[in-house]
Amino acid sequence: PDVVPRITFDQAIADYGIDRPDMRFEMLLRDVGDIVGRCDFKVFSDALSSGGMVKAICPPGGAKFTRKDIDGYTAYAGDFGAKGLAWCKLENGAFAGGVAKFLPADVQAALRDRLDAGDGDIIFFVADKPSTVNKALSALRVKLGKDLKLFGEDDFAWCWVTDFPMFEYSEEDRRWAAMHHPFTSPRHEDMAKLESDPGSVKARSYDIICNGTELGGGSIRIHSPEIQKKVFAALGINDEEARAKFGFLLDALKYGAPPHGGLALGLDRVV
């Protein structure tokens, strides 16, 4: 029987740049910072030295793109925060145009291997902080997939995205916030890290995705008062505040709530 594939949040961000991946076609994002960090191109080196990253995608047959096409894709990536779009074409066994002159032979060979690139293709690079790189390249990837007709209009590709981060750090509030909600259960193997390293804790949460659209999401809920208390503590919610805001829930848990979870679908999204 057909099984809906599962992909973790971390893998979705790595390969697709987004937590609702469109899996109707390949053309995955690849981190190439370890490769291009060896070349003398300031845009790449500046991004890497400031804690950023360089990612690339390789649209098949993209060497046919005109300069006008490339400028259009550069502007499109700019709409999603990219300061620019570096590129080079693969023609007649060599790298040509764009940033090709900055890429030594060993770097070119490594890029070919990492991106599975061949003659007739083009490589697009974005260098910036990770959130910007992923946002720009994930949007560009979907546009290129449509423009190059890499999937059929009637294709459907489903996936579950699992193991979302439990918390995300709010720069504005200077504290951790729940990525889903504060009643989502952490993974069993991450319980010990709730106090020591909340940023690495993964949640027992999941989204159902179709063609790059999140149709619904859900989680396994916390049913232990002790674990709920630890999660509140990680969020900076003390006992008094927890009692004032969520006393009804804490009381219910004391009576022995069973393990439980669910999934909520957005009817508008399904339609």
ZATITI-550581 format. One record per residue (C-alpha): residue number from 0; residue in three letters; chain; x, y, z. Coordinates in nm, 2 decimals, always signed. Example, Ala and Ser with C-alpha at 12.3 -4.5 7.8 and 13.67 -1.06 7.14 Angstrom:
BEGIN
 kolro bavex bavo      X      Y      Z
     0   ALA    A  +1.23  -0.45  +0.78
     1   SER    A  +1.37  -0.11  +0.71
END
This chain:
BEGIN
 kolro bavex bavo      X      Y      Z
     0   PRO    A  +0.00  +0.00  +0.00
     1   ASP    A  +0.11  +0.36  -0.06
     2   VAL    A  +0.24  +0.53  +0.25
     3   VAL    A  +0.26  +0.90  +0.30
     4   PRO    A  +0.64  +0.97  +0.35
     5   ARG    A  +0.77  +1.14  +0.66
     6   ILE    A  +1.03  +1.41  +0.67
     7   THR    A  +1.17  +1.58  +0.98
     8   PHE    A  +1.15  +1.95  +1.02
     9   ASP    A  +1.53  +1.97  +1.01
    10   GLN    A  +1.55  +1.77  +0.69
    11   ALA    A  +1.27  +1.98  +0.53
    12   ILE    A  +1.46  +2.30  +0.60
    13   ALA    A  +1.79  +2.16  +0.48
    14   ASP    A  +1.65  +2.02  +0.15
    15   TYR    A  +1.36  +2.25  +0.07
    16   GLY    A  +1.42  +2.56  +0.28
    17   ILE    A  +1.07  +2.55  +0.42
    18   ASP    A  +0.86  +2.34  +0.67
    19   ARG    A  +0.59  +2.27  +0.41
    20   PRO    A  +0.79  +2.12  +0.12
    21   ASP    A  +0.66  +2.07  -0.23
    22   MET    A  +0.78  +1.72  -0.31
    23   ARG    A  +0.64  +1.69  -0.66
    24   PHE    A  +0.99  +1.75  -0.80
    25   GLU    A  +1.35  +1.72  -0.68
    26   MET    A  +1.59  +2.01  -0.74
    27   LEU    A  +1.69  +2.02  -0.37
    28   LEU    A  +1.87  +2.30  -0.19
    29   ARG    A  +2.23  +2.21  -0.10
    30   ASP    A  +2.45  +2.38  +0.16
    31   VAL    A  +2.78  +2.46  -0.03
    32   GLY    A  +2.94  +2.68  +0.23
    33   ASP    A  +3.22  +2.43  +0.30
    34   ILE    A  +3.30  +2.43  -0.08
    35   VAL    A  +3.27  +2.79  -0.18
    36   GLY    A  +3.44  +2.91  +0.14
    37   ARG    A  +3.76  +2.82  -0.03
    38   CYS    A  +3.72  +3.07  -0.32
    39   ASP    A  +3.79  +3.44  -0.34
    40   PHE    A  +3.44  +3.58  -0.37
    41   LYS    A  +3.36  +3.85  -0.11
    42   VAL    A  +2.98  +3.79  -0.11
    43   PHE    A  +3.04  +3.42  -0.01
    44   SER    A  +3.32  +3.49  +0.24
    45   ASP    A  +3.14  +3.78  +0.41
    46   ALA    A  +2.83  +3.57  +0.46
    47   LEU    A  +3.02  +3.28  +0.60
    48   SER    A  +3.24  +3.49  +0.83
    49   SER    A  +2.94  +3.65  +0.99
    50   GLY    A  +2.78  +3.32  +1.08
    51   GLY    A  +2.56  +3.30  +0.76
    52   MET    A  +2.55  +3.03  +0.50
    53   VAL    A  +2.57  +2.97  +0.12
    54   LYS    A  +2.31  +2.74  -0.04
    55   ALA    A  +2.26  +2.66  -0.40
    56   ILE    A  +2.01  +2.49  -0.64
    57   CYS    A  +2.07  +2.35  -0.98
    58   PRO    A  +1.77  +2.40  -1.22
    59   PRO    A  +1.81  +2.13  -1.49
    60   GLY    A  +1.85  +2.27  -1.84
    61   GLY    A  +1.89  +2.62  -1.69
    62   ALA    A  +2.18  +2.71  -1.91
    63   LYS    A  +1.93  +2.82  -2.17
    64   PHE    A  +1.82  +3.11  -1.95
    65   THR    A  +1.89  +3.45  -2.10
    66   ARG    A  +2.04  +3.73  -1.90
    67   LYS    A  +1.68  +3.88  -1.88
    68   ASP    A  +1.56  +3.55  -1.74
    69   ILE    A  +1.83  +3.55  -1.48
    70   ASP    A  +1.76  +3.91  -1.39
    71   GLY    A  +1.39  +3.82  -1.34
    72   TYR    A  +1.48  +3.53  -1.11
    73   THR    A  +1.72  +3.76  -0.92
    74   ALA    A  +1.44  +4.01  -0.87
    75   TYR    A  +1.21  +3.74  -0.76
    76   ALA    A  +1.46  +3.61  -0.49
    77   GLY    A  +1.49  +3.97  -0.39
    78   ASP    A  +1.12  +3.99  -0.31
    79   PHE    A  +1.19  +3.72  -0.04
    80   GLY    A  +1.49  +3.90  +0.11
    81   ALA    A  +1.79  +3.79  -0.10
    82   LYS    A  +2.04  +4.08  -0.16
    83   GLY    A  +2.13  +3.91  -0.48
    84   LEU    A  +2.15  +3.58  -0.68
    85   ALA    A  +2.49  +3.46  -0.78
    86   TRP    A  +2.50  +3.22  -1.07
    87   CYS    A  +2.71  +3.03  -1.32
    88   LYS    A  +2.62  +2.80  -1.62
    89   LEU    A  +2.77  +2.46  -1.71
    90   GLU    A  +2.85  +2.45  -2.08
    91   ASN    A  +3.09  +2.24  -2.29
    92   GLY    A  +3.24  +2.08  -1.98
    93   ALA    A  +3.32  +2.41  -1.81
    94   PHE    A  +3.17  +2.67  -1.58
    95   ALA    A  +3.08  +3.00  -1.76
    96   GLY    A  +2.94  +3.34  -1.68
    97   GLY    A  +2.84  +3.50  -1.35
    98   VAL    A  +3.07  +3.40  -1.07
    99   ALA    A  +3.24  +3.12  -1.27
   100   LYS    A  +3.57  +3.32  -1.27
   101   PHE    A  +3.59  +3.30  -0.89
   102   LEU    A  +3.55  +2.92  -0.87
   103   PRO    A  +3.88  +2.72  -0.91
   104   ALA    A  +3.87  +2.38  -1.07
   105   ASP    A  +3.85  +2.19  -0.75
   106   VAL    A  +3.56  +2.40  -0.63
   107   GLN    A  +3.38  +2.35  -0.96
   108   ALA    A  +3.43  +1.97  -0.94
   109   ALA    A  +3.29  +1.96  -0.58
   110   LEU    A  +2.99  +2.17  -0.68
   111   ARG    A  +2.92  +1.94  -0.97
   112   ASP    A  +2.92  +1.65  -0.73
   113   ARG    A  +2.72  +1.81  -0.45
   114   LEU    A  +2.45  +1.94  -0.69
   115   ASP    A  +2.46  +1.66  -0.94
   116   ALA    A  +2.51  +1.93  -1.20
   117   GLY    A  +2.59  +1.86  -1.56
   118   ASP    A  +2.63  +2.04  -1.89
   119   GLY    A  +2.32  +2.25  -1.98
   120   ASP    A  +2.24  +2.33  -1.62
   121   ILE    A  +2.27  +2.65  -1.42
   122   ILE    A  +2.36  +2.69  -1.05
   123   PHE    A  +2.20  +2.97  -0.84
   124   PHE    A  +2.35  +3.07  -0.51
   125   VAL    A  +2.22  +3.28  -0.22
   126   ALA    A  +2.45  +3.39  +0.06
   127   ASP    A  +2.31  +3.54  +0.38
   128   LYS    A  +2.18  +3.45  +0.72
   129   PRO    A  +2.02  +3.11  +0.72
   130   SER    A  +1.66  +3.23  +0.75
   131   THR    A  +1.70  +3.46  +0.45
   132   VAL    A  +1.88  +3.20  +0.24
   133   ASN    A  +1.61  +2.94  +0.30
   134   LYS    A  +1.32  +3.18  +0.25
   135   ALA    A  +1.45  +3.31  -0.08
   136   LEU    A  +1.57  +2.98  -0.22
   137   SER    A  +1.26  +2.79  -0.12
   138   ALA    A  +1.04  +3.04  -0.30
   139   LEU    A  +1.27  +3.04  -0.61
   140   ARG    A  +1.27  +2.66  -0.62
   141   VAL    A  +0.89  +2.65  -0.65
   142   LYS    A  +0.89  +2.92  -0.92
   143   LEU    A  +1.16  +2.74  -1.12
   144   GLY    A  +0.97  +2.41  -1.08
   145   LYS    A  +0.66  +2.56  -1.23
   146   ASP    A  +0.85  +2.75  -1.51
   147   LEU    A  +1.05  +2.44  -1.61
   148   LYS    A  +0.74  +2.22  -1.59
   149   LEU    A  +0.91  +1.98  -1.35
   150   PHE    A  +0.57  +1.85  -1.23
   151   GLY    A  +0.23  +1.79  -1.38
   152   GLU    A  -0.07  +2.01  -1.29
   153   ASP    A  -0.26  +1.70  -1.17
   154   ASP    A  +0.03  +1.56  -0.96
   155   PHE    A  -0.02  +1.52  -0.58
   156   ALA    A  +0.27  +1.47  -0.34
   157   TRP    A  +0.18  +1.43  +0.03
   158   CYS    A  +0.41  +1.42  +0.33
   159   TRP    A  +0.41  +1.44  +0.70
   160   VAL    A  +0.66  +1.69  +0.86
   161   THR    A  +0.75  +1.57  +1.21
   162   ASP    A  +0.98  +1.67  +1.50
   163   PHE    A  +0.93  +2.04  +1.49
   164   PRO    A  +1.14  +2.24  +1.74
   165   MET    A  +0.96  +2.27  +2.08
   166   PHE    A  +1.07  +2.63  +2.12
   167   GLU    A  +1.18  +2.93  +1.92
   168   TYR    A  +1.37  +3.22  +2.06
   169   SER    A  +1.19  +3.56  +2.06
   170   GLU    A  +1.45  +3.83  +2.01
   171   GLU    A  +1.18  +4.09  +2.09
   172   ASP    A  +1.09  +3.94  +2.43
   173   ARG    A  +1.44  +3.79  +2.50
   174   ARG    A  +1.30  +3.45  +2.60
   175   TRP    A  +1.19  +3.12  +2.46
   176   ALA    A  +0.84  +3.09  +2.31
   177   ALA    A  +0.64  +2.78  +2.22
   178   MET    A  +0.66  +2.71  +1.84
   179   HIS    A  +0.33  +2.53  +1.84
   180   HIS    A  +0.17  +2.58  +2.18
   181   PRO    A  +0.29  +2.52  +2.54
   182   PHE    A  +0.08  +2.20  +2.58
   183   THR    A  +0.27  +2.01  +2.31
   184   SER    A  +0.46  +1.72  +2.44
   185   PRO    A  +0.84  +1.71  +2.40
   186   ARG    A  +1.00  +1.39  +2.26
   187   HIS    A  +1.08  +1.14  +2.53
   188   GLU    A  +1.45  +1.14  +2.45
   189   ASP    A  +1.46  +1.52  +2.48
   190   MET    A  +1.30  +1.56  +2.83
   191   ALA    A  +1.64  +1.60  +3.01
   192   LYS    A  +1.73  +1.90  +2.79
   193   LEU    A  +1.42  +2.11  +2.88
   194   GLU    A  +1.62  +2.29  +3.14
   195   SER    A  +1.98  +2.27  +3.00
   196   ASP    A  +1.92  +2.33  +2.63
   197   PRO    A  +1.56  +2.41  +2.54
   198   GLY    A  +1.66  +2.52  +2.19
   199   SER    A  +1.75  +2.16  +2.09
   200   VAL    A  +1.43  +2.00  +2.22
   201   LYS    A  +1.20  +1.85  +1.96
   202   ALA    A  +0.83  +1.83  +1.99
   203   ARG    A  +0.59  +1.55  +1.92
   204   SER    A  +0.41  +1.76  +1.67
   205   TYR    A  +0.33  +1.71  +1.30
   206   ASP    A  +0.19  +1.88  +0.99
   207   ILE    A  +0.02  +1.71  +0.69
   208   ILE    A  +0.14  +1.87  +0.36
   209   CYS    A  +0.02  +1.84  +0.01
   210   ASN    A  +0.20  +2.01  -0.29
   211   GLY    A  +0.37  +2.26  -0.06
   212   THR    A  +0.05  +2.36  +0.13
   213   GLU    A  +0.01  +2.29  +0.50
   214   LEU    A  -0.34  +2.13  +0.52
   215   GLY    A  -0.34  +2.07  +0.89
   216   GLY    A  -0.13  +2.02  +1.20
   217   GLY    A  -0.14  +1.87  +1.54
   218   SER    A  +0.05  +1.72  +1.83
   219   ILE    A  +0.06  +1.47  +2.11
   220   ARG    A  -0.04  +1.67  +2.42
   221   ILE    A  +0.13  +1.67  +2.76
   222   HIS    A  -0.06  +1.46  +3.00
   223   SER    A  +0.18  +1.48  +3.30
   224   PRO    A  +0.17  +1.77  +3.55
   225   GLU    A  +0.54  +1.74  +3.61
   226   ILE    A  +0.63  +1.77  +3.24
   227   GLN    A  +0.39  +2.06  +3.20
   228   LYS    A  +0.56  +2.24  +3.49
   229   LYS    A  +0.90  +2.19  +3.32
   230   VAL    A  +0.77  +2.33  +2.99
   231   PHE    A  +0.62  +2.63  +3.16
   232   ALA    A  +0.95  +2.69  +3.34
   233   ALA    A  +1.14  +2.68  +3.01
   234   LEU    A  +0.90  +2.94  +2.88
   235   GLY    A  +0.96  +3.16  +3.18
   236   ILE    A  +0.62  +3.10  +3.33
   237   ASN    A  +0.64  +3.06  +3.71
   238   ASP    A  +0.41  +2.85  +3.93
   239   GLU    A  +0.19  +3.15  +4.02
   240   GLU    A  +0.14  +3.27  +3.66
   241   ALA    A  +0.08  +2.91  +3.55
   242   ARG    A  -0.19  +2.86  +3.82
   243   ALA    A  -0.35  +3.20  +3.73
   244   LYS    A  -0.36  +3.13  +3.35
   245   PHE    A  -0.39  +2.75  +3.33
   246   GLY    A  -0.52  +2.63  +3.66
   247   PHE    A  -0.81  +2.45  +3.50
   248   LEU    A  -0.57  +2.25  +3.29
   249   LEU    A  -0.33  +2.17  +3.57
   250   ASP    A  -0.62  +2.05  +3.78
   251   ALA    A  -0.75  +1.83  +3.50
   252   LEU    A  -0.41  +1.67  +3.45
   253   LYS    A  -0.40  +1.58  +3.82
   254   TYR    A  -0.70  +1.36  +3.77
   255   GLY    A  -0.52  +1.13  +3.53
   256   ALA    A  -0.56  +1.26  +3.18
   257   PRO    A  -0.47  +0.98  +2.93
   258   PRO    A  -0.21  +1.03  +2.66
   259   HIS    A  -0.39  +1.21  +2.38
   260   GLY    A  -0.33  +1.40  +2.06
   261   GLY    A  -0.50  +1.51  +1.74
   262   LEU    A  -0.49  +1.68  +1.41
   263   ALA    A  -0.68  +1.99  +1.29
   264   LEU    A  -0.74  +2.04  +0.92
   265   GLY    A  -0.80  +2.38  +0.77
   266   LEU    A  -1.12  +2.34  +0.56
   267   ASP    A  -1.02  +2.65  +0.35
   268   ARG    A  -0.68  +2.49  +0.28
   269   VAL    A  -0.83  +2.16  +0.19
   270   VAL    A  -1.07  +2.33  -0.06
END
